């Protein structure tokens, strides 16, 4: 049986049916008719504009905690995700789009399958259903970003939207912190650690835009300062360690020169001096408060890490099930100085191990490793061709992945955007691919 792409006749018939249904609802249920009309207008906008839907969803990511519309379960970000799936599916059917595959996507899909198995065999699958769906959403996100980001220009647009949105969220968080409304900067994301993690992982992308987008260099420089300031104001040590790892990696690999370090250090010193001059009492109070509970936080995390290890040993194949660490924790956590309700491990890798088992953890690590390898190959190829913009793009994504991976040792962030976005971009058309051998031979002959 053969298939054909959708054409104008198909859309005309669909439009006729939609008009008839909307007209009937207008006569019987006006509110439903209005909702149907809005839905039709939205779907009409979505058709053929999958990239715009993707950018809208990326822009909404730093604000997800505030976008609980129409409901907390069916939030704006999730609705945009559904629209994105529909737009891409329609493109595949109507245009016969070729699907891009990669080891990163394959490992992500198998990881989601293992998480599904873990959910099925867990003592109470309903407890972990939401988290399992969140994993599935991120694997789908990984796939769609890899398909829709076709070249470096579209990848650059995505970074511009993401960094601009994150910088605006940073500004909101900083204002709340400096006004005294919040003890630690959290902004649109309620948990300061989660907020700091997201801001820190956007820093390498902001650095890339500052260097490459010369027309808007002041904008991206300001965004970089806001991201760093907001990360510092969260007082999140996990995000700080991730940024420290980024600096060390840049130094050891020659990506950051002595001049850049001196400039950055001077800027950080001046910013800290200005902050202490204007908001010294507030910052001192917050630092003292953080220092008082620092030792307890360390003991608490050690207790959770030990509990996660013991939990895995009790269910060594598929773990205790998605989102069951908080349920099982009272039986395993000992000598925890901070009483928390429904705690998390504060280590993304141990959390996967405890909840989904060693196979899931191995697949998750392999997915990140494959993304890192793809970016390394892209850097090598770009350097060979003398394409330094592509080289810096790949380096920016590697930097973001590095911050995300290191910070995840101290935070449970495997079900947030940064890791998945970096892996998706590593699999996309924005990352320079090696030329086929035949094309390379032709270039050599032409040069000769």
ZAMARGU-4260 file (C-alpha; in steps of 0.2 Angstrom, whole numbers, plus 5000, padded with zeros to 4 digits):
<rodrens>
0) 5000/5000/5000 | 5007/5017/4995 | 5005/5033/5004 | 5005/5051/4997 | 5010/5068/5005
5) 4995/5078/5011 | 4990/5092/4999 | 4979/5107/4998 | 4963/5097/4995 | 4966/5087/5011
10) 4967/5103/5021 | 4952/5111/5012 | 4942/5095/5017 | 4948/5096/5035 | 4944/5115/5036
15) 4926/5112/5030 | 4923/5099/5043 | 4931/5111/5057 | 4919/5124/5051 | 4904/5113/5051
20) 4908/5107/5069 | 4912/5125/5075 | 4895/5131/5068 | 4885/5117/5076 | 4894/5121/5093
25) 4890/5140/5091 | 4872/5136/5089 | 4871/5124/5104 | 4886/5128/5116 | 4894/5145/5113
30) 4908/5143/5125 | 4913/5127/5117 | 4912/5135/5100 | 4924/5149/5107 | 4936/5136/5113
35) 4935/5127/5097 | 4938/5143/5087 | 4954/5147/5098 | 4960/5129/5096 | 4958/5130/5077
40) 4967/5146/5076 | 4981/5139/5086 | 4982/5123/5076 | 4982/5134/5060 | 4997/5144/5067
45) 5006/5128/5072 | 5005/5120/5054 | 5021/5123/5046 | 5029/5132/5060 | 5036/5118/5071
50) 5052/5128/5073 | 5042/5143/5081 | 5033/5131/5093 | 5050/5124/5098 | 5057/5142/5101
55) 5041/5146/5111 | 5043/5131/5122 | 5062/5134/5125 | 5057/5152/5130 | 5045/5145/5142
60) 5057/5133/5151 | 5064/5145/5164 | 5047/5150/5168 | 5039/5133/5169 | 5035/5134/5188
65) 5024/5150/5185 | 5015/5143/5169 | 5003/5132/5177 | 4990/5136/5165 | 4977/5129/5162
70) 4981/5117/5176 | 4996/5112/5186 | 4996/5095/5178 | 4993/5101/5160 | 5004/5116/5160
75) 5008/5129/5146 | 5025/5120/5143 | 5017/5103/5141 | 5004/5110/5129 | 5017/5118/5119
80) 5026/5101/5119 | 5010/5093/5113 | 5008/5106/5099 | 5026/5103/5094 | 5023/5085/5092
85) 5008/5088/5082 | 5017/5101/5071 | 5032/5089/5068 | 5020/5074/5064 | 5011/5084/5052
90) 5027/5090/5043 | 5033/5071/5042 | 5016/5066/5034 | 5015/5081/5022 | 5033/5083/5017
95) 5041/5066/5020 | 5054/5073/5031 | 5069/5062/5034 | 5072/5057/5052 | 5089/5061/5059
100) 5096/5047/5070 | 5111/5046/5081 | 5118/5035/5096 | 5112/5049/5108 | 5094/5047/5103
105) 5095/5028/5103 | 5102/5028/5120 | 5089/5040/5126 | 5075/5029/5119 | 5082/5013/5127
110) 5084/5023/5144 | 5066/5028/5143 | 5061/5009/5140 | 5071/5004/5155 | 5063/5017/5166
115) 5046/5010/5159 | 5051/4993/5165 | 5056/5000/5182 | 5039/5008/5184 | 5030/4992/5179
120) 5039/4981/5192 | 5038/4994/5206 | 5027/4991/5221 | 5015/5005/5217 | 5017/5011/5199
125) 5004/5025/5201 | 5017/5034/5212 | 5030/5035/5199 | 5019/5038/5184 | 5021/5057/5183
130) 5040/5056/5184 | 5041/5042/5171 | 5030/5053/5160 | 5043/5067/5163 | 5057/5056/5157
135) 5047/5051/5142 | 5044/5070/5138 | 5062/5073/5139 | 5067/5059/5127 | 5054/5066/5115
140) 5061/5083/5118 | 5078/5076/5114 | 5072/5068/5098 | 5062/5084/5092 | 5076/5096/5095
145) 5088/5085/5085 | 5075/5085/5071 | 5070/5103/5070 | 5087/5111/5073 | 5094/5108/5055
150) 5109/5120/5054 | 5120/5132/5065 | 5108/5147/5061 | 5093/5138/5069 | 5104/5132/5083
155) 5110/5150/5086 | 5092/5156/5086 | 5088/5143/5099 | 5102/5148/5110 | 5097/5167/5108
160) 5079/5163/5114 | 5085/5152/5128 | 5098/5164/5135 | 5087/5179/5134 | 5073/5170/5143
165) 5085/5164/5156 | 5093/5181/5159 | 5076/5189/5161 | 5072/5175/5174 | 5089/5179/5182
170) 5084/5198/5183 | 5067/5193/5192 | 5076/5182/5204 | 5089/5195/5208 | 5076/5208/5211
175) 5067/5197/5223 | 5083/5193/5232 | 5089/5211/5234 | 5073/5217/5240 | 5073/5204/5254
180) 5058/5195/5248 | 5068/5179/5246 | 5082/5172/5257 | 5090/5165/5241 | 5087/5170/5223
185) 5074/5158/5215 | 5065/5168/5203 | 5052/5159/5192 | 5059/5142/5198 | 5054/5140/5216
190) 5069/5130/5222 | 5085/5140/5223 | 5096/5125/5219 | 5086/5121/5203 | 5086/5140/5198
195) 5105/5141/5200 | 5108/5125/5190 | 5098/5132/5176 | 5106/5149/5176 | 5124/5141/5177
200) 5121/5129/5162 | 5116/5144/5152 | 5132/5154/5155 | 5143/5145/5142 | 5129/5148/5129
205) 5129/5167/5134 | 5148/5167/5132 | 5146/5160/5114 | 5133/5173/5109 | 5144/5187/5116
210) 5158/5182/5105 | 5148/5178/5090 | 5133/5190/5089 | 5143/5206/5088 | 5127/5217/5084
215) 5120/5212/5101 | 5136/5210/5111 | 5130/5222/5124 | 5114/5212/5127 | 5123/5196/5128
220) 5136/5203/5140 | 5122/5210/5151 | 5114/5192/5150 | 5130/5184/5155 | 5132/5196/5170
225) 5114/5193/5176 | 5116/5174/5174 | 5132/5174/5185 | 5125/5186/5198 | 5109/5176/5199
230) 5119/5159/5201 | 5129/5167/5215 | 5113/5174/5223 | 5106/5157/5224 | 5120/5152/5236
235) 5120/5135/5227 | 5136/5126/5230 | 5132/5113/5217 | 5130/5126/5203 | 5146/5135/5209
240) 5156/5118/5208 | 5149/5116/5190 | 5155/5133/5185 | 5172/5130/5193 | 5174/5114/5183
245) 5170/5124/5167 | 5184/5137/5171 | 5196/5123/5175 | 5191/5114/5159 | 5193/5130/5149
250) 5210/5133/5156 | 5217/5116/5154 | 5211/5114/5136 | 5217/5131/5131 | 5199/5138/5128
255) 5201/5152/5141 | 5217/5162/5140 | 5225/5172/5154 | 5218/5188/5147 | 5201/5182/5149
260) 5204/5175/5166 | 5211/5192/5172 | 5196/5202/5164 | 5183/5190/5172 | 5191/5191/5189
265) 5192/5210/5188 | 5173/5210/5183 | 5168/5198/5197 | 5178/5208/5210 | 5170/5224/5204
270) 5153/5217/5204 | 5156/5209/5222 | 5162/5226/5228 | 5147/5235/5221 | 5135/5222/5228
275) 5143/5223/5246 | 5143/5242/5245 | 5124/5243/5241 | 5117/5228/5249 | 5130/5223/5262
280) 5118/5220/5277 | 5107/5209/5267 | 5120/5199/5259 | 5129/5196/5275 | 5113/5190/5284
285) 5110/5178/5269 | 5128/5171/5270 | 5128/5169/5289 | 5111/5160/5287 | 5118/5149/5274
290) 5134/5145/5284 | 5123/5140/5299 | 5115/5126/5290 | 5130/5122/5279 | 5136/5108/5290
295) 5118/5101/5292 | 5116/5101/5273 | 5132/5091/5270 | 5127/5078/5283 | 5110/5077/5276
300) 5116/5074/5258 | 5128/5061/5265 | 5113/5052/5273 | 5103/5053/5257 | 5118/5046/5246
305) 5120/5032/5258 | 5101/5028/5258 | 5101/5028/5239 | 5115/5016/5238 | 5107/5004/5251
310) 5090/5006/5241 | 5099/5001/5225 | 5106/4986/5234 | 5089/4980/5240 | 5083/4981/5222
315) 5099/4979/5211 | 5091/4976/5194 | 5077/4989/5191 | 5078/4999/5207 | 5063/5003/5218
320) 5054/5013/5204 | 5052/5030/5198 | 5049/5044/5211 | 5050/5031/5225 | 5065/5037/5234
325) 5055/5049/5245 | 5043/5035/5249 | 5056/5023/5253 | 5068/5035/5262 | 5061/5034/5280
330) 5067/5015/5280 | 5084/5019/5274 | 5089/5037/5280 | 5099/5037/5296 | 5105/5052/5306
335) 5098/5065/5295 | 5099/5082/5303 | 5086/5091/5292 | 5069/5084/5292 | 5062/5084/5274
340) 5046/5078/5267 | 5047/5068/5251 | 5066/5071/5249 | 5077/5069/5234 | 5094/5061/5233
345) 5103/5077/5229 | 5113/5067/5216 | 5105/5064/5199 | 5116/5048/5196 | 5112/5040/5213
350) 5094/5044/5211 | 5093/5035/5194 | 5103/5021/5202 | 5091/5019/5217 | 5075/5022/5207
355) 5078/5014/5190 | 5093/5002/5193 | 5111/5001/5186 | 5106/4998/5168 | 5096/5014/5167
360) 5111/5024/5175 | 5123/5016/5162 | 5112/5021/5148 | 5110/5039/5155 | 5129/5041/5157
365) 5132/5033/5139 | 5119/5045/5132 | 5129/5060/5139 | 5146/5052/5134 | 5140/5050/5116
370) 5134/5068/5116 | 5152/5073/5122 | 5160/5062/5109 | 5149/5069/5095 | 5154/5087/5100
375) 5172/5082/5101 | 5172/5075/5084 | 5163/5091/5078 | 5176/5102/5086 | 5190/5092/5077
380) 5181/5093/5060 | 5178/5112/5062 | 5196/5114/5067 | 5201/5105/5051 | 5190/5115/5040
385) 5195/5131/5049 | 5177/5135/5053 | 5179/5143/5070 | 5161/5148/5073 | 5156/5130/5072
390) 5171/5126/5084 | 5165/5139/5096 | 5147/5133/5095 | 5152/5115/5099 | 5163/5121/5113
395) 5148/5131/5120 | 5137/5115/5120 | 5151/5105/5128 | 5153/5118/5142 | 5135/5118/5146
400) 5135/5099/5146 | 5150/5099/5158 | 5142/5111/5170 | 5126/5101/5170 | 5135/5085/5172
405) 5146/5091/5186 | 5132/5100/5196 | 5121/5085/5194 | 5133/5076/5206 | 5126/5087/5220
410) 5109/5090/5214 | 5094/5079/5207 | 5092/5087/5190 | 5091/5073/5178 | 5073/5078/5174
415) 5076/5096/5170 | 5081/5103/5153 | 5100/5107/5153 | 5107/5089/5151 | 5093/5085/5138
420) 5095/5101/5128 | 5114/5099/5127 | 5112/5081/5121 | 5099/5086/5109 | 5110/5100/5101
425) 5124/5088/5100 | 5113/5076/5089 | 5106/5090/5079 | 5111/5098/5062 | 5118/5113/5071
430) 5134/5103/5075 | 5146/5101/5061 | 5147/5084/5054 | 5161/5076/5045 | 5161/5076/5026
435) 5158/5060/5017 | 5174/5052/5010 | 5169/5054/4992 | 5166/5073/4995 | 5182/5075/5004
440) 5192/5066/4989 | 5183/5078/4977 | 5189/5093/4987 | 5207/5086/4988 | 5207/5084/4969
445) 5200/5101/4966 | 5213/5109/4977 | 5226/5099/4967
</rodrens>
